[in-house]
C-alpha cells in the first residue's frame, strides 16, 4: 500500500492516520472532510491531499479507502461513492452499519468492517475485523484480506471475527476503553480519598494499569490466577477485592460489556 484514502477526518479517521503513519513510513493520505479545521489538521499534520468533493479522484488515488463518517452521514457518502466503486477496496469504521449495508451501494467484493477504539491513535487498539462471507476470486480476495488485516494491525492488534460477533467486539473493545478510563479515574479518586493529590494518584493508577497488562502478557497466566497470587491470607489486597465484589464490581463490568453489545446489535438491526 502506498496511498490511503480517508473519508471523514474526525477522531477515528485521524487515529488511523496517526497509527498508519507510525507503522508505515512514506504513506500518502488523501482525505475528504467538509469541516475546514479538520481538513487543515489533515493537511498540516499528515501532508494529506484534499479530495473533498472529488470522490472519483480519491478512489483513483487510494489503494484502500477508509470510511470513517458518522452513521447518519454514511448513506449519502455511499451514494456519492457508488458510481466509482467498481473493484475498489474499502474498510469501513461506522457504528451500526453492516456489510450488507455497504454492499447495497458499493459495487465491489473488497469490503472490510473495522471496530477499533480510540487507542488506534497510538497504535494500541484492539481492532475487530470482518469480511463478507462470499468474497471475490479466492486469490485476489485473499490478498485484500491480508491488506485489510495489515491496515487494522497498524492501529494496534487485529482480530478477525465473523460479522455476528462484531457487536461483542464493540462492547468489549470499542466501548471497553471507556470502562478502563472510568477505572483509572476511580483508582485515582481512591488515592485522593486516602491522601494523594489527584494528578499524582492518576499517575500511580496509570502505572498500575500498564504494569498489570505487562504481567498478564509476560507471564501468560490468567488474571484470576494472578489475583490469587497477589492476595495474601487476611491481607490488604483481599480486603480490597472483597470491597470490589461487595459492590458487584465483576457483575457491573460484565453488564457494561453486555449492554454495549446489545445496543450495537440494535443499531445493526440484528
C-alpha positions as CSV (number, residue, x, y, z in Angstrom):
1,X,0.0,0.0,0.0
2,X,1.3,3.4,-1.0
3,X,-1.7,5.7,-0.6
4,X,-4.7,5.6,1.9
5,X,-7.9,7.4,1.4
6,X,-9.8,8.6,4.5
7,X,-13.4,9.8,4.3
8,X,-14.2,11.7,7.5
9,X,-11.2,13.0,9.4
10,X,-12.7,13.1,12.9
11,X,-11.3,11.3,15.9
12,X,-11.2,7.9,14.4
13,X,-10.1,9.0,10.9
14,X,-7.2,10.8,12.5
15,X,-6.5,8.0,14.9
16,X,-6.0,5.6,11.9
17,X,-3.9,8.2,10.1
18,X,-1.7,8.5,13.1
19,X,-1.4,4.8,13.6
20,X,-0.6,4.1,10.0
21,X,2.0,6.9,9.8
22,X,3.7,5.4,12.8
23,X,3.7,1.9,11.4
24,X,4.4,2.6,7.7
25,X,6.7,5.4,6.7
26,X,6.1,7.2,3.5
27,X,2.3,6.6,3.1
28,X,0.3,9.2,1.2
29,X,-3.0,10.3,2.6
30,X,-6.0,11.6,0.6
31,X,-8.8,13.0,2.7
32,X,-12.4,14.0,2.2
33,X,-13.6,16.2,5.1
34,X,-16.1,19.1,4.9
35,X,-15.1,20.7,8.3
36,X,-12.4,23.2,7.4
37,X,-10.4,22.9,10.7
38,X,-10.3,19.2,10.4
39,X,-9.2,19.3,6.8
40,X,-6.4,21.8,7.8
41,X,-5.3,19.4,10.5
42,X,-5.1,16.6,7.9
43,X,-3.0,18.7,5.5
44,X,-0.7,20.2,8.1
45,X,-0.3,17.2,10.4
46,X,-0.2,14.4,7.8
47,X,0.6,16.0,4.5
48,X,-2.8,14.9,3.2
49,X,-4.2,15.8,-0.2
50,X,-7.7,17.4,-0.1
51,X,-10.2,15.4,-2.2
52,X,-13.3,16.9,-0.7
53,X,-16.0,17.0,-3.4
54,X,-13.9,14.7,-5.6
55,X,-14.7,11.1,-4.7
56,X,-13.6,9.7,-8.0
57,X,-10.2,11.4,-7.6
58,X,-9.9,10.0,-4.1
59,X,-10.6,6.4,-5.3
60,X,-8.1,6.8,-8.2
61,X,-5.5,8.0,-5.6
62,X,-6.0,5.5,-2.8
63,X,-5.1,1.8,-2.7
64,X,-7.6,1.4,0.1
65,X,-10.2,3.9,1.3
66,X,-11.3,4.1,5.0
67,X,-14.8,5.3,5.5
68,X,-15.0,6.9,8.9
69,X,-18.0,9.1,8.9
70,X,-20.9,9.5,11.3
71,X,-23.6,6.8,10.9
72,X,-26.2,9.4,9.8
73,X,-23.9,10.6,7.0
74,X,-23.0,7.1,5.7
75,X,-25.8,6.7,3.2
76,X,-25.1,10.0,1.5
77,X,-21.4,9.2,1.2
78,X,-22.0,5.8,-0.2
79,X,-24.3,7.2,-2.8
80,X,-21.5,9.5,-3.9
81,X,-19.0,6.7,-4.0
82,X,-21.2,4.2,-5.8
83,X,-20.6,5.2,-9.4
84,X,-16.8,4.9,-9.0
85,X,-16.7,2.0,-6.6
86,X,-16.3,-0.9,-9.0
87,X,-13.4,-3.1,-7.9
88,X,-12.2,-0.6,-5.3
89,X,-11.1,-1.5,-1.8
90,X,-12.8,-0.2,1.3
91,X,-12.5,-0.5,5.1
92,X,-15.4,0.9,7.0
93,X,-15.5,2.3,10.6
94,X,-19.1,3.3,11.0
95,X,-21.0,2.2,14.1
96,X,-24.2,0.2,13.4
97,X,-23.6,-0.4,9.7
98,X,-23.4,-3.9,8.5
99,X,-21.5,-5.3,5.4
100,X,-24.9,-5.8,3.7
101,X,-25.4,-2.0,4.1
102,X,-22.2,-1.3,2.2
103,X,-22.9,-4.0,-0.4
104,X,-26.1,-2.2,-1.2
105,X,-24.2,0.7,-2.7
106,X,-20.6,-0.3,-3.4
107,X,-20.0,-2.4,-6.5
108,X,-17.0,-4.3,-5.2
109,X,-16.3,-7.5,-3.2
110,X,-13.4,-5.9,-1.4
111,X,-15.1,-4.8,1.8
112,X,-14.0,-5.0,5.4
113,X,-15.6,-3.7,8.6
114,X,-13.3,-2.4,11.4
115,X,-14.3,-1.9,15.0
116,X,-11.4,-0.2,16.7
117,X,-11.2,2.1,19.8
118,X,-9.6,5.4,20.5
119,X,-6.2,3.8,21.2
120,X,-5.8,3.5,17.4
121,X,-4.2,6.9,17.5
122,X,-1.3,5.3,19.5
123,X,-1.3,2.0,17.6
124,X,-2.7,0.3,20.7
125,X,-6.3,-0.5,19.7
126,X,-7.8,-4.0,19.7
127,X,-9.5,-3.9,16.2
128,X,-12.3,-6.2,15.3
129,X,-12.3,-7.1,11.6
130,X,-14.9,-8.9,9.5
131,X,-15.3,-9.6,5.8
132,X,-18.2,-10.7,3.6
133,X,-18.8,-14.5,3.7
134,X,-18.5,-14.7,0.0
135,X,-15.6,-12.6,-1.4
136,X,-14.4,-12.3,-4.9
137,X,-12.0,-14.6,-6.7
138,X,-10.1,-16.5,-4.0
139,X,-6.6,-15.4,-4.6
140,X,-7.5,-11.8,-5.2
141,X,-9.8,-11.6,-2.2
142,X,-7.1,-13.3,0.0
143,X,-4.7,-10.6,-1.0
144,X,-7.2,-8.0,0.1
145,X,-7.9,-9.8,3.4
146,X,-4.2,-9.6,4.1
147,X,-4.1,-5.9,3.2
148,X,-7.1,-5.1,5.4
149,X,-5.7,-7.0,8.4
150,X,-2.4,-5.2,7.9
151,X,-4.2,-1.9,7.9
152,X,-6.1,-2.8,11.0
153,X,-2.9,-4.0,12.7
154,X,-1.4,-0.6,12.1
155,X,-3.9,0.7,14.7
156,X,-2.9,-2.0,17.2
157,X,-3.9,-5.6,17.2
158,X,-6.3,-7.0,14.5
159,X,-8.8,-9.7,15.5
160,X,-10.8,-11.3,12.6
161,X,-14.2,-12.4,13.7
162,X,-17.4,-13.4,11.9
163,X,-19.7,-10.4,11.5
164,X,-22.2,-11.8,14.0
165,X,-19.6,-11.2,16.7
166,X,-18.8,-7.6,15.8
167,X,-21.3,-6.3,18.5
168,X,-19.3,-8.3,21.1
169,X,-16.1,-6.6,19.9
170,X,-17.9,-3.3,20.2
171,X,-18.9,-4.0,23.8
172,X,-15.5,-5.3,24.8
173,X,-13.1,-3.1,22.9
174,X,-14.9,-0.2,21.1
175,X,-16.8,0.8,24.3
176,X,-14.5,-1.1,26.7
177,X,-11.8,1.5,26.6
178,X,-14.2,3.9,28.3
179,X,-14.6,1.5,31.1
180,X,-10.9,1.4,31.6
181,X,-10.8,5.2,31.7
182,X,-13.5,5.1,34.3
183,X,-11.5,2.6,36.3
184,X,-8.3,4.7,36.1
185,X,-10.4,7.7,37.4
186,X,-11.9,5.6,40.2
187,X,-8.5,4.4,41.3
188,X,-7.2,8.0,41.3
189,X,-10.2,9.1,43.4
190,X,-9.4,6.3,45.8
191,X,-5.9,7.8,46.1
192,X,-7.3,11.2,46.7
193,X,-9.7,9.9,49.4
194,X,-6.7,8.4,51.2
195,X,-4.3,11.3,50.9
196,X,-2.7,11.8,47.5
197,X,-3.3,14.7,45.1
198,X,-5.4,13.7,42.0
199,X,-2.6,14.2,39.5
200,X,-0.2,12.0,41.5
201,X,-2.8,9.4,42.2
202,X,-3.7,9.3,38.5
203,X,-0.1,8.8,37.6
204,X,0.1,5.9,40.0
205,X,-3.1,4.4,38.6
206,X,-1.8,4.6,35.0
207,X,1.4,2.8,36.0
208,X,-0.6,0.2,37.8
209,X,-2.8,-0.4,34.7
210,X,0.3,-0.6,32.4
211,X,2.1,-2.9,34.9
212,X,-0.9,-5.2,35.2
213,X,-1.2,-5.6,31.5
214,X,2.6,-6.3,31.2
215,X,2.4,-9.0,33.9
216,X,-0.6,-10.8,32.2
217,X,1.2,-10.7,28.8
218,X,4.6,-11.5,30.2
219,X,3.5,-14.5,32.4
220,X,0.8,-15.8,30.1
221,X,-1.1,-16.5,33.3
222,X,-4.8,-15.8,33.7
223,X,-6.0,-12.7,35.6
224,X,-7.8,-15.0,38.0
225,X,-4.6,-16.9,38.9
226,X,-2.7,-13.6,39.2
227,X,-5.2,-12.2,41.7
228,X,-4.8,-15.3,43.8
229,X,-1.0,-14.8,43.8
230,X,-1.3,-11.2,44.9
231,X,-3.8,-11.9,47.7
232,X,-2.2,-12.9,50.9
233,X,-4.4,-14.6,53.6
234,X,-6.1,-11.9,55.6
235,X,-4.0,-9.3,53.8
236,X,-4.6,-5.8,52.3
237,X,-5.3,-7.0,48.7
238,X,-8.0,-9.5,49.6
239,X,-9.7,-6.8,51.7
240,X,-9.8,-4.6,48.7
241,X,-11.0,-7.3,46.4
242,X,-13.8,-8.1,48.9
243,X,-14.8,-4.5,48.8
244,X,-15.0,-4.6,45.0
245,X,-17.1,-7.7,44.9
246,X,-19.4,-6.5,47.7
247,X,-20.1,-3.6,45.3
248,X,-20.7,-6.1,42.4
249,X,-17.6,-5.0,40.5
250,X,-17.3,-8.0,38.3
251,X,-21.0,-8.1,37.6
252,X,-21.1,-4.4,36.8
253,X,-18.3,-4.7,34.2
254,X,-19.8,-7.8,32.7
255,X,-23.1,-5.9,32.4
256,X,-21.4,-2.9,30.8
257,X,-19.9,-5.1,28.1
258,X,-23.3,-6.9,27.6
259,X,-25.3,-3.7,27.4
260,X,-23.0,-2.1,24.9
261,X,-23.0,-5.3,22.8
262,X,-26.8,-5.4,22.9
263,X,-27.0,-1.7,21.9
264,X,-24.6,-2.4,19.0
265,X,-26.9,-5.3,17.9
266,X,-29.9,-2.9,18.0
267,X,-28.0,-0.3,15.8
268,X,-27.2,-3.1,13.3
269,X,-30.7,-4.3,13.3
270,X,-29.6,-7.8,14.4
